Amino acid sequence: MNERDDIIQAVYQVILDRRNNPTGDSYTASLMHKGIDKILKKVGEEATEVVIAAKGGKRDEIVYETADLVFHLLVLLGYCDIPPRMSTPNCAGASARRGSRKRTPAPPEIHKSSHLPQMLRRRRGKPKVSAGFPEMRSHL
């Protein structure tokens, strides 16, 4: 296990603790209590924010939004009682399967911002800036 895996596992353990021992002031416990639909909605919102940040090209925003998405994916895994390590072999297998297929580059017009829906081009406030996973603590 490397340091990144240790961090993911530590965050996941805190998420499970919040699920099993909810407190009124825990964002994670609140999300778990609201159920799968709310968790899925948050995962979708966070994934969209990653797309917007990447489109904007600001590294600090991409880092923050990606960490936020990873956190909410861990909440989803915790809700479903699936340890993060269960998805790791699948990631490796998916990478190998994708590598064996030839890919055709997307036409240039797909990359134009005019193809994004108007709602994706809007940004809700300024994101918090950080260096990576530590911002997950604000949710725990």
N, C-alpha and C positions, 0 to 999 in steps of 0.2 A: 504494500500500500504506500502511495506517495503522499506528500503533504496536501495536495489538492483533494485527494480521496479522503484524507483525515478530516479536512475542513467540511467537506460535503457530509460525511458521516456524523460529525459533531453537530452540524446544523440540523440534520435529519433527526438525531436523538432529541434535541431540544423541541423540535416540532412534535415528535411523539409524546414527549412529556407534557407539552401544552394541550395535546389532544386528550391524554389520559388524566391530567390534573388541571382542568381549566380554571383560570382566574378571570375576574371581570375586566382587568386592565390589559389582557393579552390579545393583541391583534390576531395572532395565530389561532388561539382558542375560539375567538369570535368567528373567524372564517370557517373553522371546522364545524362550529355549532350551526352555521347557516347552511351547510351542506354542499353537496357536489355541484349543484348548479351555480352557486356563488363562486366556488373555487374555480370552476371551468371558465366562468366569466372573467375572473381576475387573470387567469392564464392567457386567455385571448387578448385582454387589454394589454397585458405586459408584452406579449409577442408583437402586437401592433406597435407599441412604443419602441421596441427594438428595431423594427423596420423603419420607423420614422427617424430614429437616431442615426441609423446606418445611412439612410438617404441624406441626412444632413451632414454626415461625414465628420462629426465632432467626436474624437476618440473618447473623451471623458464621458460624454452622454451615452455612447455605445457601451462602455464598460459598466456604467451605473445601471442602465436599462437591462443589460444582459444578466447582471447579478440579480436584479429584481425578478426577472423571468425564471432564473434558476431556482430562486427561493420559492416562488409560487408553484413551480413544477415539483419541488420537494414537498410542499404542502399537499399537492395532489397525490403524490406517491404515499405520503403518510396517511392521508384519508383512506386510501385504498389498501393500506397495510402492505405496501410493496417496497422492500429495501432498495435503495439506489443501486446497489451492486448488481441487482437483477437486470438492470438495463444496460450495464457496461458490456457484457458479451454480445448483446444485440446490436450495440453501436458498432462494435468491431466487425460483426458479420455484415451489417448493412454497408459499411465502408467497402468491404471486400466485394460485395455484390455490385455496388455502384461502379467500382473501379474496373470491372470486367466488361462494362457496356461502353460503346462509343457514344460520345455526346456531341450533339450539334449545337454550336453557339446560338444563343438567342438573337433574334434580329435586333438591330440597334434601336428601333422604335420602341421596344419594350422597356428600355431603360429611361425613356423620357418621363419627366415628372407629370406631364399632362395625362398620363394613363393612370395615375393614382387618383382614387376618389378624393373629392374635396375634403372630406372629413379626415383623411389620412395626412393631408398636407398641413392641417392645423396642429398647433402644439399647445398643450395645456400647461401654462406656466413654465418656469425654468426648472430643469432637473437638478437634483442634488449631485454634487460632483464628489467622486471618491475614487479610490484606486482599485476597487474590486469587491470581494466578498464581505468586507467588514460592514458595509451598509445594510446587510441582511439583518444585523442586530436590531435595527430600528423596528423591524416587524415582529421580532420575538418578544 
